Amino acid sequence: LEVVPVGNYDFISEVWSLKLGDIVFSDLTSDPPPFTTIPFEDTNSISKQIQIACYVTASVVIFIAFYMAIWTHLQKREPVIKAAQPIFLYIVLLGITISSSSVYVTQLIETYPGNIMCHMPWYLISIGFTLVATALSAKLYRIFRI
């Protein structure tokens, strides 16, 4: 078995030159097959109705998180909010917002297919959950110390 070069790449002009006569295709000729259309790929995408429902739900959750952050900021002098330690409330709300934003990233997977985009929703969910769990654990630890 011998490897035969069938083309050269000119680095100056950045052009390939191919010798198709040396290539043998599956029909045992050196003629390239005719151009065919790219077949339809079923990506098992979520229907538009479900996507819209997810976007609406995520938007409502993010809106409520922002509203609660503003409300917490305005009420931070109240004894109940002081006792709840606003910094932990902000961290929990940030984690909820980051986790909910993963819904929007899933739409980008179809637009920009690639390894990082497939993993990005999981990263966002993990980061958001970690923020929420860490804030709650730290708050419980502070209560436990008392």
VMD Tcl script that builds the backbone (N, CA, C; Angstrom):
set m [mol new atoms 438]
animate dup $m
set s [atomselect $m all]
$s set {name element resname resid chain x y z} {
  {N N LEU 1 A 0.854 -1.174 0.000}
  {CA C LEU 1 A 0.000 0.000 0.000}
  {C C LEU 1 A 0.893 1.228 0.000}
  {N N GLU 2 A 0.649 2.093 -0.946}
  {CA C GLU 2 A 1.485 3.274 -1.101}
  {C C GLU 2 A 0.622 4.525 -1.001}
  {N N VAL 3 A 1.099 5.498 -0.251}
  {CA C VAL 3 A 0.403 6.774 -0.136}
  {C C VAL 3 A 0.888 7.673 -1.260}
  {N N VAL 4 A -0.062 8.120 -2.070}
  {CA C VAL 4 A 0.277 8.959 -3.210}
  {C C VAL 4 A -0.285 10.350 -2.961}
  {N N PRO 5 A 0.549 11.374 -2.974}
  {CA C PRO 5 A 0.008 12.726 -2.792}
  {C C PRO 5 A -0.849 13.113 -3.994}
  {N N VAL 6 A -1.993 13.679 -3.716}
  {CA C VAL 6 A -2.905 14.052 -4.796}
  {C C VAL 6 A -3.027 15.556 -4.948}
  {N N GLY 7 A -2.276 16.294 -4.167}
  {CA C GLY 7 A -2.358 17.737 -4.287}
  {C C GLY 7 A -1.279 18.415 -3.479}
  {N N ASN 8 A -1.121 19.680 -3.742}
  {CA C ASN 8 A -0.139 20.491 -3.035}
  {C C ASN 8 A -0.819 21.753 -2.529}
  {N N TYR 9 A -0.278 22.275 -1.452}
  {CA C TYR 9 A -0.787 23.530 -0.905}
  {C C TYR 9 A 0.287 24.582 -1.062}
  {N N ASP 10 A -0.064 25.657 -1.747}
  {CA C ASP 10 A 0.865 26.762 -1.942}
  {C C ASP 10 A 0.650 27.759 -0.805}
  {N N PHE 11 A 1.636 27.864 0.078}
  {CA C PHE 11 A 1.498 28.720 1.253}
  {C C PHE 11 A 1.520 30.205 0.907}
  {N N ILE 12 A 2.109 30.562 -0.193}
  {CA C ILE 12 A 2.179 31.974 -0.578}
  {C C ILE 12 A 0.822 32.457 -1.078}
  {N N SER 13 A 0.240 31.707 -2.014}
  {CA C SER 13 A -1.066 32.116 -2.549}
  {C C SER 13 A -2.227 31.507 -1.775}
  {N N GLU 14 A -1.919 30.616 -0.826}
  {CA C GLU 14 A -2.916 29.950 0.008}
  {C C GLU 14 A -3.985 29.246 -0.824}
  {N N VAL 15 A -3.525 28.453 -1.787}
  {CA C VAL 15 A -4.428 27.744 -2.688}
  {C C VAL 15 A -3.986 26.286 -2.776}
  {N N TRP 16 A -4.965 25.392 -2.796}
  {CA C TRP 16 A -4.695 23.977 -3.015}
  {C C TRP 16 A -4.699 23.698 -4.510}
  {N N SER 17 A -3.797 22.856 -4.954}
  {CA C SER 17 A -3.843 22.365 -6.331}
  {C C SER 17 A -3.981 20.846 -6.251}
  {N N LEU 18 A -5.083 20.347 -6.768}
  {CA C LEU 18 A -5.376 18.919 -6.684}
  {C C LEU 18 A -5.234 18.272 -8.052}
  {N N LYS 19 A -4.742 17.039 -8.046}
  {CA C LYS 19 A -4.673 16.237 -9.263}
  {C C LYS 19 A -5.736 15.151 -9.123}
  {N N LEU 20 A -6.932 15.432 -9.621}
  {CA C LEU 20 A -8.040 14.502 -9.444}
  {C C LEU 20 A -7.853 13.213 -10.226}
  {N N GLY 21 A -6.993 13.208 -11.214}
  {CA C GLY 21 A -6.776 11.994 -11.993}
  {C C GLY 21 A -6.186 10.865 -11.159}
  {N N ASP 22 A -5.514 11.195 -10.074}
  {CA C ASP 22 A -4.900 10.178 -9.231}
  {C C ASP 22 A -5.853 9.640 -8.163}
  {N N ILE 23 A -7.002 10.265 -8.003}
  {CA C ILE 23 A -7.952 9.839 -6.976}
  {C C ILE 23 A -8.926 8.841 -7.584}
  {N N VAL 24 A -9.170 7.754 -6.877}
  {CA C VAL 24 A -10.147 6.764 -7.312}
  {C C VAL 24 A -11.313 6.824 -6.338}
  {N N PHE 25 A -12.497 7.137 -6.871}
  {CA C PHE 25 A -13.685 7.251 -6.037}
  {C C PHE 25 A -14.369 5.898 -5.908}
  {N N SER 26 A -15.481 5.861 -5.180}
  {CA C SER 26 A -16.139 4.589 -4.886}
  {C C SER 26 A -16.694 3.895 -6.124}
  {N N ASP 27 A -16.917 4.633 -7.211}
  {CA C ASP 27 A -17.391 3.982 -8.436}
  {C C ASP 27 A -16.229 3.521 -9.317}
  {N N LEU 28 A -15.001 3.512 -8.750}
  {CA C LEU 28 A -13.768 3.039 -9.389}
  {C C LEU 28 A -13.357 3.874 -10.600}
  {N N THR 29 A -13.777 5.134 -10.622}
  {CA C THR 29 A -13.331 6.064 -11.656}
  {C C THR 29 A -12.662 7.246 -10.968}
  {N N SER 30 A -12.025 8.073 -11.779}
  {CA C SER 30 A -11.396 9.264 -11.216}
  {C C SER 30 A -12.298 10.486 -11.339}
  {N N ASP 31 A -13.550 10.278 -11.764}
  {CA C ASP 31 A -14.503 11.380 -11.859}
  {C C ASP 31 A -15.171 11.584 -10.501}
  {N N PRO 32 A -15.163 12.818 -9.998}
  {CA C PRO 32 A -15.819 13.037 -8.701}
  {C C PRO 32 A -17.322 12.826 -8.818}
  {N N PRO 33 A -17.955 12.387 -7.744}
  {CA C PRO 33 A -19.406 12.181 -7.804}
  {C C PRO 33 A -20.121 13.512 -7.989}
  {N N PRO 34 A -21.312 13.480 -8.568}
  {CA C PRO 34 A -22.042 14.736 -8.769}
  {C C PRO 34 A -22.425 15.349 -7.422}
  {N N PHE 35 A -22.574 16.657 -7.444}
  {CA C PHE 35 A -22.941 17.368 -6.224}
  {C C PHE 35 A -24.325 16.916 -5.769}
  {N N THR 36 A -24.422 16.618 -4.518}
  {CA C THR 36 A -25.712 16.229 -3.965}
  {C C THR 36 A -26.098 17.229 -2.886}
  {N N THR 37 A -27.360 17.316 -2.642}
  {CA C THR 37 A -27.815 18.223 -1.596}
  {C C THR 37 A -27.507 17.616 -0.234}
  {N N ILE 38 A -27.279 18.468 0.711}
  {CA C ILE 38 A -26.995 18.009 2.068}
  {C C ILE 38 A -28.286 17.470 2.657}
  {N N PRO 39 A -28.251 16.266 3.193}
  {CA C PRO 39 A -29.492 15.697 3.732}
  {C C PRO 39 A -29.958 16.451 4.974}
  {N N PHE 40 A -31.255 16.416 5.198}
  {CA C PHE 40 A -31.840 17.065 6.367}
  {C C PHE 40 A -31.414 16.315 7.615}
  {N N GLU 41 A -30.960 17.047 8.593}
  {CA C GLU 41 A -30.538 16.438 9.844}
  {C C GLU 41 A -31.567 16.760 10.910}
  {N N ASP 42 A -32.181 15.728 11.442}
  {CA C ASP 42 A -33.158 15.916 12.506}
  {C C ASP 42 A -32.402 16.018 13.824}
  {N N THR 43 A -32.389 17.209 14.401}
  {CA C THR 43 A -31.637 17.431 15.634}
  {C C THR 43 A -32.487 17.216 16.878}
  {N N ASN 44 A -33.692 16.689 16.691}
  {CA C ASN 44 A -34.599 16.462 17.817}
  {C C ASN 44 A -34.787 17.728 18.640}
  {N N SER 45 A -34.979 18.830 17.950}
  {CA C SER 45 A -35.138 20.114 18.621}
  {C C SER 45 A -36.468 20.173 19.360}
  {N N ILE 46 A -36.487 21.029 20.349}
  {CA C ILE 46 A -37.710 21.249 21.118}
  {C C ILE 46 A -38.641 22.111 20.276}
  {N N SER 47 A -39.929 21.831 20.345}
  {CA C SER 47 A -40.885 22.585 19.540}
  {C C SER 47 A -40.918 24.048 19.980}
  {N N LYS 48 A -41.362 24.907 19.077}
  {CA C LYS 48 A -41.398 26.347 19.354}
  {C C LYS 48 A -42.317 26.677 20.529}
  {N N GLN 49 A -43.428 25.959 20.677}
  {CA C GLN 49 A -44.349 26.242 21.777}
  {C C GLN 49 A -43.676 25.979 23.128}
  {N N ILE 50 A -42.946 24.882 23.213}
  {CA C ILE 50 A -42.267 24.564 24.471}
  {C C ILE 50 A -41.124 25.543 24.713}
  {N N GLN 51 A -40.419 25.941 23.650}
  {CA C GLN 51 A -39.354 26.935 23.804}
  {C C GLN 51 A -39.915 28.246 24.348}
  {N N ILE 52 A -41.028 28.680 23.790}
  {CA C ILE 52 A -41.635 29.931 24.250}
  {C C ILE 52 A -42.068 29.809 25.704}
  {N N ALA 53 A -42.650 28.677 26.065}
  {CA C ALA 53 A -43.062 28.474 27.459}
  {C C ALA 53 A -41.848 28.506 28.391}
  {N N CYS 54 A -40.748 27.904 27.970}
  {CA C CYS 54 A -39.526 27.923 28.792}
  {C C CYS 54 A -38.962 29.333 28.902}
  {N N TYR 55 A -38.968 30.080 27.794}
  {CA C TYR 55 A -38.471 31.457 27.828}
  {C C TYR 55 A -39.317 32.325 28.752}
  {N N VAL 56 A -40.621 32.155 28.669}
  {CA C VAL 56 A -41.511 32.944 29.524}
  {C C VAL 56 A -41.265 32.599 30.991}
  {N N THR 57 A -41.164 31.316 31.287}
  {CA C THR 57 A -40.928 30.898 32.671}
  {C C THR 57 A -39.590 31.419 33.186}
  {N N ALA 58 A -38.537 31.276 32.383}
  {CA C ALA 58 A -37.220 31.766 32.802}
  {C C ALA 58 A -37.235 33.280 32.964}
  {N N SER 59 A -37.925 33.976 32.076}
  {CA C SER 59 A -38.004 35.435 32.181}
  {C C SER 59 A -38.730 35.855 33.447}
  {N N VAL 60 A -39.793 35.151 33.785}
  {CA C VAL 60 A -40.530 35.469 35.013}
  {C C VAL 60 A -39.645 35.225 36.234}
  {N N VAL 61 A -38.921 34.126 36.244}
  {CA C VAL 61 A -38.039 33.819 37.380}
  {C C VAL 61 A -36.949 34.880 37.511}
  {N N ILE 62 A -36.342 35.267 36.388}
  {CA C ILE 62 A -35.291 36.289 36.432}
  {C C ILE 62 A -35.871 37.637 36.856}
  {N N PHE 63 A -37.055 37.973 36.357}
  {CA C PHE 63 A -37.704 39.227 36.760}
  {C C PHE 63 A -37.984 39.227 38.260}
  {N N ILE 64 A -38.498 38.128 38.779}
  {CA C ILE 64 A -38.782 38.046 40.219}
  {C C ILE 64 A -37.488 38.143 41.021}
  {N N ALA 65 A -36.413 37.523 40.527}
  {CA C ALA 65 A -35.128 37.602 41.233}
  {C C ALA 65 A -34.627 39.046 41.280}
  {N N PHE 66 A -34.724 39.762 40.150}
  {CA C PHE 66 A -34.312 41.171 40.155}
  {C C PHE 66 A -35.216 42.007 41.064}
  {N N TYR 67 A -36.496 41.733 41.005}
  {CA C TYR 67 A -37.432 42.457 41.868}
  {C C TYR 67 A -37.098 42.209 43.340}
  {N N MET 68 A -36.819 40.964 43.683}
  {CA C MET 68 A -36.491 40.643 45.076}
  {C C MET 68 A -35.157 41.272 45.488}
  {N N ALA 69 A -34.208 41.379 44.563}
  {CA C ALA 69 A -32.937 42.038 44.885}
  {C C ALA 69 A -33.164 43.525 45.162}
  {N N ILE 70 A -33.978 44.163 44.344}
  {CA C ILE 70 A -34.287 45.581 44.569}
  {C C ILE 70 A -35.058 45.749 45.871}
  {N N TRP 71 A -36.028 44.885 46.108}
  {CA C TRP 71 A -36.816 44.955 47.343}
  {C C TRP 71 A -35.918 44.749 48.565}
  {N N THR 72 A -34.999 43.799 48.471}
  {CA C THR 72 A -34.070 43.556 49.579}
  {C C THR 72 A -33.197 44.780 49.829}
  {N N HIS 73 A -32.745 45.404 48.746}
  {CA C HIS 73 A -31.916 46.600 48.897}
  {C C HIS 73 A -32.701 47.736 49.558}
  {N N LEU 74 A -33.952 47.894 49.163}
  {CA C LEU 74 A -34.765 48.969 49.742}
  {C C LEU 74 A -35.147 48.688 51.192}
  {N N GLN 75 A -35.254 47.431 51.563}
  {CA C GLN 75 A -35.691 47.055 52.911}
  {C C GLN 75 A -34.534 46.584 53.797}
  {N N LYS 76 A -33.298 46.862 53.403}
  {CA C LYS 76 A -32.160 46.286 54.125}
  {C C LYS 76 A -32.019 46.802 55.558}
  {N N ARG 77 A -32.661 47.884 55.907}
  {CA C ARG 77 A -32.581 48.412 57.274}
  {C C ARG 77 A -33.631 47.787 58.204}
  {N N GLU 78 A -34.559 47.060 57.633}
  {CA C GLU 78 A -35.581 46.397 58.453}
  {C C GLU 78 A -34.935 45.280 59.268}
  {N N PRO 79 A -35.408 45.064 60.502}
  {CA C PRO 79 A -34.797 44.037 61.353}
  {C C PRO 79 A -34.862 42.626 60.759}
  {N N VAL 80 A -35.952 42.307 60.092}
  {CA C VAL 80 A -36.085 40.964 59.517}
  {C C VAL 80 A -35.069 40.754 58.398}
  {N N ILE 81 A -34.885 41.762 57.567}
  {CA C ILE 81 A -33.932 41.645 56.456}
  {C C ILE 81 A -32.502 41.650 56.994}
  {N N LYS 82 A -32.236 42.473 58.014}
  {CA C LYS 82 A -30.902 42.456 58.628}
  {C C LYS 82 A -30.595 41.079 59.194}
  {N N ALA 83 A -31.591 40.473 59.821}
  {CA C ALA 83 A -31.396 39.138 60.393}
  {C C ALA 83 A -31.192 38.096 59.299}
  {N N ALA 84 A -31.792 38.329 58.145}
  {CA C ALA 84 A -31.645 37.384 57.032}
  {C C ALA 84 A -30.327 37.565 56.293}
  {N N GLN 85 A -29.568 38.587 56.652}
  {CA C GLN 85 A -28.261 38.873 56.067}
  {C C GLN 85 A -28.368 39.062 54.547}
  {N N PRO 86 A -28.577 40.296 54.119}
  {CA C PRO 86 A -28.833 40.591 52.705}
  {C C PRO 86 A -27.776 40.059 51.740}
  {N N ILE 87 A -26.527 39.991 52.159}
  {CA C ILE 87 A -25.499 39.507 51.229}
  {C C ILE 87 A -25.789 38.074 50.797}
  {N N PHE 88 A -26.276 37.258 51.717}
  {CA C PHE 88 A -26.620 35.884 51.358}
  {C C PHE 88 A -27.851 35.849 50.458}
  {N N LEU 89 A -28.784 36.758 50.699}
  {CA C LEU 89 A -29.960 36.834 49.828}
  {C C LEU 89 A -29.546 37.213 48.407}
  {N N TYR 90 A -28.610 38.155 48.291}
  {CA C TYR 90 A -28.135 38.550 46.963}
  {C C TYR 90 A -27.433 37.393 46.257}
  {N N ILE 91 A -26.650 36.628 46.996}
  {CA C ILE 91 A -25.937 35.496 46.383}
  {C C ILE 91 A -26.931 34.435 45.913}
  {N N VAL 92 A -27.957 34.169 46.715}
  {CA C VAL 92 A -28.986 33.200 46.305}
  {C C VAL 92 A -29.701 33.696 45.054}
  {N N LEU 93 A -30.048 34.968 45.014}
  {CA C LEU 93 A -30.735 35.517 43.840}
  {C C LEU 93 A -29.838 35.501 42.606}
  {N N LEU 94 A -28.549 35.751 42.789}
  {CA C LEU 94 A -27.617 35.667 41.665}
  {C C LEU 94 A -27.536 34.234 41.139}
  {N N GLY 95 A -27.472 33.267 42.044}
  {CA C GLY 95 A -27.439 31.865 41.623}
  {C C GLY 95 A -28.694 31.462 40.873}
  {N N ILE 96 A -29.839 31.929 41.340}
  {CA C ILE 96 A -31.101 31.629 40.650}
  {C C ILE 96 A -31.108 32.252 39.261}
  {N N THR 97 A -30.610 33.478 39.150}
  {CA C THR 97 A -30.573 34.150 37.850}
  {C C THR 97 A -29.636 33.435 36.885}
  {N N ILE 98 A -28.472 33.024 37.362}
  {CA C ILE 98 A -27.520 32.323 36.489}
  {C C ILE 98 A -28.092 30.981 36.043}
  {N N SER 99 A -28.711 30.252 36.962}
  {CA C SER 99 A -29.305 28.962 36.587}
  {C C SER 99 A -30.430 29.148 35.580}
  {N N SER 100 A -31.247 30.159 35.780}
  {CA C SER 100 A -32.370 30.383 34.864}
  {C C SER 100 A -31.901 30.847 33.492}
  {N N SER 101 A -30.755 31.507 33.436}
  {CA C SER 101 A -30.266 31.979 32.136}
  {C C SER 101 A -29.811 30.832 31.238}
  {N N SER 102 A -29.669 29.642 31.788}
  {CA C SER 102 A -29.271 28.501 30.955}
  {C C SER 102 A -30.331 28.176 29.908}
  {N N VAL 103 A -31.567 28.573 30.162}
  {CA C VAL 103 A -32.641 28.335 29.186}
  {C C VAL 103 A -32.354 29.090 27.891}
  {N N TYR 104 A -31.836 30.306 28.005}
  {CA C TYR 104 A -31.562 31.103 26.809}
  {C C TYR 104 A -30.374 30.555 26.028}
  {N N VAL 105 A -29.422 29.976 26.727}
  {CA C VAL 105 A -28.225 29.456 26.064}
  {C C VAL 105 A -28.548 28.215 25.237}
  {N N THR 106 A -29.556 27.458 25.653}
  {CA C THR 106 A -29.888 26.247 24.896}
  {C C THR 106 A -30.310 26.569 23.466}
  {N N GLN 107 A -30.886 27.732 23.236}
  {CA C GLN 107 A -31.253 28.117 21.874}
  {C C GLN 107 A -30.011 28.378 21.032}
  {N N LEU 108 A -28.938 28.832 21.652}
  {CA C LEU 108 A -27.712 29.124 20.910}
  {C C LEU 108 A -27.012 27.867 20.428}
  {N N ILE 109 A -27.350 26.716 21.003}
  {CA C ILE 109 A -26.710 25.467 20.584}
  {C C ILE 109 A -27.001 25.195 19.116}
  {N N GLU 110 A -28.234 25.470 18.684}
  {CA C GLU 110 A -28.575 25.241 17.282}
  {C C GLU 110 A -27.928 26.276 16.378}
  {N N THR 111 A -27.758 27.503 16.873}
  {CA C THR 111 A -27.168 28.561 16.066}
  {C C THR 111 A -25.661 28.398 15.951}
  {N N TYR 112 A -25.008 28.088 17.068}
  {CA C TYR 112 A -23.557 27.920 17.106}
  {C C TYR 112 A -23.225 26.526 17.617}
  {N N PRO 113 A -23.332 25.517 16.761}
  {CA C PRO 113 A -23.040 24.165 17.247}
  {C C PRO 113 A -21.557 24.034 17.570}
  {N N GLY 114 A -21.293 23.361 18.620}
  {CA C GLY 114 A -19.909 23.156 19.024}
  {C C GLY 114 A -19.872 22.596 20.427}
  {N N ASN 115 A -18.736 22.148 20.801}
  {CA C ASN 115 A -18.595 21.467 22.076}
  {C C ASN 115 A -18.902 22.379 23.259}
  {N N ILE 116 A -18.398 23.615 23.237}
  {CA C ILE 116 A -18.590 24.498 24.388}
  {C C ILE 116 A -20.052 24.903 24.528}
  {N N MET 117 A -20.739 25.103 23.416}
  {CA C MET 117 A -22.139 25.512 23.503}
  {C C MET 117 A -23.018 24.377 24.015}
  {N N CYS 118 A -22.633 23.150 23.744}
  {CA C CYS 118 A -23.411 22.022 24.260}
  {C C CYS 118 A -23.265 21.896 25.770}
  {N N HIS 119 A -22.122 22.302 26.282}
  {CA C HIS 119 A -21.867 22.174 27.714}
  {C C HIS 119 A -22.252 23.418 28.507}
  {N N MET 120 A -22.425 24.542 27.836}
  {CA C MET 120 A -22.666 25.800 28.539}
  {C C MET 120 A -23.905 25.772 29.445}
  {N N PRO 121 A -25.051 25.209 29.025}
  {CA C PRO 121 A -26.186 25.177 29.959}
  {C C PRO 121 A -25.864 24.425 31.247}
  {N N TRP 122 A -25.104 23.353 31.132}
  {CA C TRP 122 A -24.747 22.586 32.337}
  {C C TRP 122 A -23.813 23.383 33.227}
  {N N TYR 123 A -22.904 24.147 32.615}
  {CA C TYR 123 A -22.023 25.005 33.414}
  {C C TYR 123 A -22.835 26.047 34.170}
  {N N LEU 124 A -23.772 26.681 33.476}
  {CA C LEU 124 A -24.574 27.721 34.120}
  {C C LEU 124 A -25.428 27.147 35.246}
  {N N ILE 125 A -26.037 25.999 35.007}
  {CA C ILE 125 A -26.847 25.373 36.054}
  {C C ILE 125 A -25.965 25.015 37.248}
  {N N SER 126 A -24.787 24.474 36.975}
  {CA C SER 126 A -23.881 24.079 38.063}
  {C C SER 126 A -23.391 25.284 38.856}
  {N N ILE 127 A -23.015 26.343 38.154}
  {CA C ILE 127 A -22.543 27.549 38.845}
  {C C ILE 127 A -23.666 28.149 39.684}
  {N N GLY 128 A -24.864 28.233 39.108}
  {CA C GLY 128 A -25.998 28.779 39.853}
  {C C GLY 128 A -26.334 27.949 41.079}
  {N N PHE 129 A -26.365 26.633 40.913}
  {CA C PHE 129 A -26.666 25.764 42.051}
  {C C PHE 129 A -25.586 25.873 43.121}
  {N N THR 130 A -24.330 25.955 42.690}
  {CA C THR 130 A -23.234 26.075 43.649}
  {C C THR 130 A -23.348 27.362 44.451}
  {N N LEU 131 A -23.700 28.456 43.782}
  {CA C LEU 131 A -23.878 29.720 44.503}
  {C C LEU 131 A -24.998 29.613 45.535}
  {N N VAL 132 A -26.128 29.047 45.131}
  {CA C VAL 132 A -27.265 28.927 46.049}
  {C C VAL 132 A -26.909 28.007 47.216}
  {N N ALA 133 A -26.350 26.847 46.911}
  {CA C ALA 133 A -26.031 25.884 47.967}
  {C C ALA 133 A -24.956 26.421 48.905}
  {N N THR 134 A -23.959 27.116 48.367}
  {CA C THR 134 A -22.901 27.666 49.205}
  {C C THR 134 A -23.436 28.753 50.127}
  {N N ALA 135 A -24.273 29.626 49.588}
  {CA C ALA 135 A -24.838 30.692 50.423}
  {C C ALA 135 A -25.703 30.104 51.534}
  {N N LEU 136 A -26.519 29.127 51.203}
  {CA C LEU 136 A -27.366 28.517 52.226}
  {C C LEU 136 A -26.537 27.747 53.254}
  {N N SER 137 A -25.493 27.067 52.799}
  {CA C SER 137 A -24.632 26.337 53.734}
  {C C SER 137 A -23.891 27.289 54.661}
  {N N ALA 138 A -23.391 28.387 54.115}
  {CA C ALA 138 A -22.695 29.367 54.949}
  {C C ALA 138 A -23.651 29.996 55.956}
  {N N LYS 139 A -24.868 30.246 55.531}
  {CA C LYS 139 A -25.864 30.818 56.442}
  {C C LYS 139 A -26.204 29.821 57.551}
  {N N LEU 140 A -26.367 28.555 57.199}
  {CA C LEU 140 A -26.633 27.538 58.216}
  {C C LEU 140 A -25.455 27.381 59.171}
  {N N TYR 141 A -24.252 27.504 58.648}
  {CA C TYR 141 A -23.070 27.409 59.506}
  {C C TYR 141 A -23.035 28.568 60.502}
  {N N ARG 142 A -23.393 29.754 60.041}
  {CA C ARG 142 A -23.428 30.907 60.949}
  {C C ARG 142 A -24.484 30.715 62.031}
  {N N ILE 143 A -25.618 30.145 61.652}
  {CA C ILE 143 A -26.665 29.880 62.642}
  {C C ILE 143 A -26.197 28.802 63.615}
  {N N PHE 144 A -25.509 27.788 63.096}
  {CA C PHE 144 A -25.020 26.693 63.935}
  {C C PHE 144 A -24.011 27.197 64.968}
  {N N ARG 145 A -23.203 28.181 64.593}
  {CA C ARG 145 A -22.203 28.723 65.514}
  {C C ARG 145 A -22.835 29.463 66.682}
  {N N ILE 146 A -24.032 29.975 66.509}
  {CA C ILE 146 A -24.687 30.761 67.565}
  {C C ILE 146 A -25.173 29.900 68.673}
}
mol reanalyze $m
mol bondsrecalc $m
mol representation Tube
mol addrep $m
